[in-house]
Amino acid sequence: MLTIGELAAYAGVTVRAVRHYHAKGLLPEPERDHSGYRRYDAGAVVELIRIRTLAEAGVPLARVRELLQAGEEEFASAVADIDGRLETEIRERQRHRARIARLASGDSLALPPEVVGFLDRLRALGVDERIVQAERDGWIPLVARSRERVPEWIARKREQIADQEFVDFYLALSAALGWSDNDPRLVELADRVAAYVTRLAEERGEGYIGDPGGIEPALAELMDAFVFDTVPSARRLIKLLKQRGWAGWTTLQRINPPPTAPHPPHPETHLSSNAAPTFPP
């Protein structure tokens, strides 16, 4: 005969659990011996293990009581149902693990490999990580909306970052992260960006500079917000560009004529950082 502590040890539960099962009517309480202690036989061990196994499988205690009182056939059927449910839960947890693994992979969580490669290239060029994150955040809704256009947009981006002057704009915007709104270097940067996009528009057509693929205005605004929240100086820069005849950021468009005469360009200005006229495509 076993004491309550020995019973609990054999069944792999706590004494408190045994008492709880007594209170719930799952495990009958034995008679007490002449010293006033409960004594349990081997049958109590088997019954307690059955209770513990069902409870650990997530079976509500009310259902455990029903199963303990069921016949062999009903019990076997119920156990099969429980096993099926556990198998479904295991598959779901495996899917969760796969998602967690994807989270650990960073940018590839929501972006195709070619976009991830482009972001990595920006990092390799020395572009500030905050700029890269703004690019990434802009790409996520764009990919979700028009994934089939990604190869076309990425081809253009690769072409752009092969141009050292374009890379210099990226690096200039990285440096501008620490500039105030009234920093004269923003005016100089706006002059350079305006001169650059104007030359590209003349050489390759305004379609090359503007909307790269029918981006909806609401989506363009959302993508712009990612940039402005991450790179506050970009908001000031876009105002300066508007004065120089170019409006927008994600979808850059020429204004004819410009609202005001642009500031004379500063071709002698050395740019060691960036201003990418369009984000992300």
C-alpha positions as CSV (number, residue, x, y, z in Angstrom):
1,M,0.0,0.0,0.0
2,L,1.2,3.5,-0.8
3,T,1.0,6.8,0.9
4,I,-0.2,9.8,-1.0
5,G,3.3,11.0,-1.5
6,E,4.4,7.7,-2.9
7,L,1.4,7.5,-5.2
8,A,2.2,11.0,-6.5
9,A,5.8,10.0,-7.2
10,Y,4.9,6.8,-9.0
11,A,2.4,8.7,-11.2
12,G,4.6,11.7,-11.9
13,V,2.4,14.3,-10.3
14,T,2.4,16.4,-7.2
15,V,0.6,15.6,-4.0
16,R,-1.4,18.8,-4.6
17,A,-2.5,17.4,-8.0
18,V,-3.7,14.2,-6.3
19,R,-5.8,16.2,-3.8
20,H,-7.2,18.3,-6.7
21,Y,-8.3,15.1,-8.5
22,H,-9.9,13.9,-5.3
23,A,-11.8,17.2,-5.0
24,K,-13.0,17.0,-8.6
25,G,-14.2,13.4,-8.1
26,L,-11.8,12.0,-10.7
27,L,-9.8,9.8,-8.3
28,P,-11.7,8.1,-5.5
29,E,-10.4,8.7,-2.0
30,P,-9.3,5.5,-0.2
31,E,-10.2,4.6,3.3
32,R,-7.8,5.8,5.9
33,D,-5.7,3.4,8.0
34,H,-5.8,3.2,11.8
35,S,-3.3,6.1,11.9
36,G,-5.6,8.3,9.8
37,Y,-3.5,8.2,6.6
38,R,-4.8,7.4,3.1
39,R,-3.3,4.2,1.6
40,Y,-3.4,3.6,-2.1
41,D,-3.1,0.3,-4.1
42,A,-1.6,-0.3,-7.5
43,G,-5.0,0.3,-9.2
44,A,-4.9,3.9,-7.9
45,V,-1.5,4.4,-9.6
46,V,-2.9,3.2,-13.0
47,E,-6.0,5.4,-12.7
48,L,-3.9,8.4,-11.7
49,I,-1.6,7.9,-14.7
50,R,-4.6,7.8,-17.0
51,I,-5.9,11.0,-15.5
52,R,-2.6,12.7,-15.8
53,T,-2.1,11.6,-19.4
54,L,-5.5,12.9,-20.5
55,A,-5.1,16.1,-18.6
56,E,-1.7,16.8,-20.1
57,A,-3.2,16.2,-23.6
58,G,-5.4,19.1,-23.0
59,V,-8.6,17.2,-22.2
60,P,-10.9,19.2,-19.9
61,L,-11.3,17.6,-16.5
62,A,-15.1,17.3,-17.0
63,R,-14.3,15.3,-20.2
64,V,-11.7,13.2,-18.3
65,R,-14.4,12.1,-15.8
66,E,-16.6,11.0,-18.7
67,L,-13.8,9.0,-20.4
68,L,-12.8,7.3,-17.2
69,Q,-16.3,6.0,-16.9
70,A,-16.6,5.0,-20.6
71,G,-16.4,1.6,-22.0
72,E,-13.3,0.4,-23.8
73,E,-14.6,1.1,-27.3
74,E,-15.8,4.6,-26.5
75,F,-12.5,5.3,-24.6
76,A,-10.5,4.1,-27.6
77,S,-12.5,6.3,-30.0
78,A,-12.1,9.3,-27.8
79,V,-8.3,8.7,-27.5
80,A,-8.1,8.5,-31.3
81,D,-9.9,11.9,-31.6
82,I,-7.5,13.4,-29.0
83,D,-4.5,12.0,-31.0
84,G,-5.8,13.6,-34.2
85,R,-6.3,16.9,-32.5
86,L,-2.7,16.8,-31.1
87,E,-1.4,15.9,-34.6
88,T,-3.1,19.0,-36.0
89,E,-1.7,21.1,-33.2
90,I,1.8,19.7,-33.9
91,R,1.6,20.7,-37.6
92,E,0.4,24.2,-36.6
93,R,3.3,24.6,-34.2
94,Q,5.7,23.4,-36.9
95,R,4.3,26.2,-39.2
96,H,4.8,28.6,-36.4
97,R,8.4,27.4,-36.1
98,A,8.9,28.0,-39.8
99,R,7.6,31.5,-39.5
100,I,9.9,32.2,-36.5
101,A,12.8,30.9,-38.6
102,R,11.8,33.3,-41.4
103,L,11.8,36.1,-38.9
104,A,15.4,35.3,-38.0
105,S,16.3,35.8,-41.7
106,G,15.5,39.5,-41.6
107,D,14.5,41.2,-44.8
108,S,13.6,37.9,-46.5
109,L,10.5,37.6,-44.3
110,A,8.4,39.6,-46.6
111,L,10.6,40.3,-49.7
112,P,11.7,38.3,-52.6
113,P,15.4,37.4,-53.0
114,E,16.1,40.0,-55.7
115,V,14.9,42.8,-53.4
116,V,16.9,41.4,-50.5
117,G,19.9,41.4,-52.7
118,F,19.4,45.0,-53.6
119,L,19.1,46.0,-50.0
120,D,22.3,44.1,-49.2
121,R,24.0,46.0,-52.1
122,L,23.0,49.3,-50.5
123,R,24.6,48.2,-47.3
124,A,27.8,47.2,-49.0
125,L,27.9,50.6,-50.7
126,G,27.9,52.2,-47.2
127,V,24.3,53.6,-47.2
128,D,23.1,54.2,-43.7
129,E,21.0,51.4,-42.3
130,R,18.1,53.8,-41.6
131,I,18.0,54.6,-45.3
132,V,18.1,50.9,-46.1
133,Q,15.2,50.3,-43.7
134,A,13.2,53.0,-45.4
135,E,13.8,51.3,-48.7
136,R,12.8,48.0,-47.3
137,D,9.6,49.3,-45.7
138,G,8.6,50.9,-49.0
139,W,9.2,47.7,-50.9
140,I,7.0,45.6,-48.6
141,P,3.6,47.0,-49.6
142,L,4.8,47.4,-53.2
143,V,5.7,43.7,-53.4
144,A,2.4,42.7,-51.8
145,R,0.5,44.8,-54.2
146,S,2.4,44.2,-57.5
147,R,4.8,41.3,-57.1
148,E,4.8,40.6,-60.8
149,R,6.5,44.0,-61.4
150,V,9.4,43.4,-59.1
151,P,11.9,42.1,-61.7
152,E,11.3,45.2,-63.8
153,W,11.7,47.6,-60.9
154,I,14.7,45.8,-59.5
155,A,16.4,45.9,-63.0
156,R,16.0,49.7,-62.9
157,K,17.3,50.0,-59.4
158,R,20.4,47.9,-60.3
159,E,21.0,50.2,-63.2
160,Q,20.7,53.3,-61.0
161,I,23.1,52.1,-58.4
162,A,25.6,51.3,-61.1
163,D,25.7,55.1,-61.6
164,Q,28.2,56.6,-59.1
165,E,26.4,59.9,-59.0
166,F,23.2,58.2,-58.0
167,V,25.1,56.3,-55.3
168,D,26.5,59.6,-54.1
169,F,22.9,60.8,-53.6
170,Y,22.2,57.8,-51.5
171,L,25.2,58.5,-49.4
172,A,24.4,62.2,-49.2
173,L,20.9,61.4,-47.8
174,S,22.6,59.2,-45.3
175,A,24.7,62.2,-44.1
176,A,21.6,64.3,-44.1
177,L,20.1,62.3,-41.4
178,G,21.9,64.5,-38.9
179,W,21.1,67.8,-40.6
180,S,18.6,70.4,-39.5
181,D,15.9,71.6,-41.8
182,N,17.7,74.9,-42.3
183,D,21.1,73.4,-43.0
184,P,22.4,75.0,-46.3
185,R,23.7,71.6,-47.4
186,L,20.1,70.5,-48.0
187,V,19.7,73.4,-50.5
188,E,22.9,72.3,-52.2
189,L,21.7,68.7,-52.3
190,A,18.4,69.7,-53.8
191,D,20.2,71.6,-56.5
192,R,22.3,68.5,-57.3
193,V,19.3,66.2,-57.3
194,A,17.2,68.5,-59.5
195,A,20.1,68.9,-62.0
196,Y,20.6,65.1,-62.0
197,V,17.0,64.1,-62.6
198,T,16.5,66.8,-65.2
199,R,19.4,65.5,-67.1
200,L,18.1,61.9,-66.9
201,A,14.7,63.1,-68.0
202,E,16.2,64.8,-71.0
203,E,18.4,61.8,-71.9
204,R,16.0,58.9,-71.2
205,G,12.5,60.5,-71.1
206,E,10.4,61.6,-68.1
207,G,8.9,58.1,-67.9
208,Y,12.3,56.9,-66.7
209,I,12.2,59.4,-63.8
210,G,8.5,59.3,-63.0
211,D,6.1,56.6,-62.0
212,P,7.8,53.2,-62.6
213,G,4.6,51.2,-63.0
214,G,1.3,52.7,-62.2
215,I,1.7,53.0,-58.4
216,E,-1.6,54.1,-56.9
217,P,-1.5,57.6,-55.3
218,A,-2.5,56.1,-51.9
219,L,0.2,53.6,-52.1
220,A,2.8,56.2,-53.1
221,E,1.8,58.3,-50.1
222,L,2.2,55.3,-47.8
223,M,5.6,54.6,-49.2
224,D,6.6,58.3,-48.9
225,A,5.5,58.2,-45.2
226,F,8.0,55.4,-44.6
227,V,10.8,57.6,-45.9
228,F,9.7,60.8,-44.1
229,D,9.3,59.0,-40.8
230,T,12.7,57.4,-41.1
231,V,14.5,60.3,-42.8
232,P,13.0,63.5,-41.6
233,S,15.3,65.6,-43.8
234,A,13.7,64.0,-46.8
235,R,10.5,66.0,-46.2
236,R,12.5,69.3,-46.3
237,L,14.4,68.0,-49.4
238,I,11.2,67.3,-51.2
239,K,9.9,70.8,-50.6
240,L,13.2,72.2,-52.1
241,L,12.9,69.9,-55.1
242,K,9.4,71.2,-55.7
243,Q,10.8,74.7,-55.9
244,R,13.1,73.3,-58.6
245,G,10.5,71.8,-60.7
246,W,10.1,68.3,-59.4
247,A,7.3,67.1,-57.1
248,G,6.9,63.8,-55.2
249,W,9.3,61.2,-53.9
250,T,8.1,57.7,-54.8
251,T,6.6,59.0,-58.0
252,L,8.7,62.0,-59.0
253,Q,7.1,64.2,-61.5
254,R,8.2,67.4,-63.3
255,I,6.3,70.6,-62.6
256,N,6.1,73.0,-65.5
257,P,6.8,75.7,-64.8
258,P,8.4,75.4,-61.3
259,P,6.6,77.4,-58.6
260,T,9.6,79.6,-58.0
261,A,12.9,80.1,-59.7
262,P,15.3,77.4,-58.5
263,H,18.4,78.2,-56.5
264,P,21.5,78.2,-58.8
265,P,23.1,74.8,-58.9
266,H,26.3,74.1,-57.1
267,P,28.3,71.7,-59.3
268,E,31.3,72.2,-57.2
269,T,29.6,70.7,-54.1
270,H,31.2,67.5,-53.0
271,L,28.6,64.8,-52.1
272,S,29.7,62.0,-49.8
273,S,26.2,60.9,-49.1
274,N,22.8,60.2,-50.8
275,A,19.5,61.5,-52.1
276,A,17.7,58.8,-54.0
277,P,14.9,60.6,-55.9
278,T,12.6,57.6,-55.8
279,F,11.8,55.0,-53.1
280,P,11.8,52.2,-53.7
281,P,11.5,51.6,-57.5
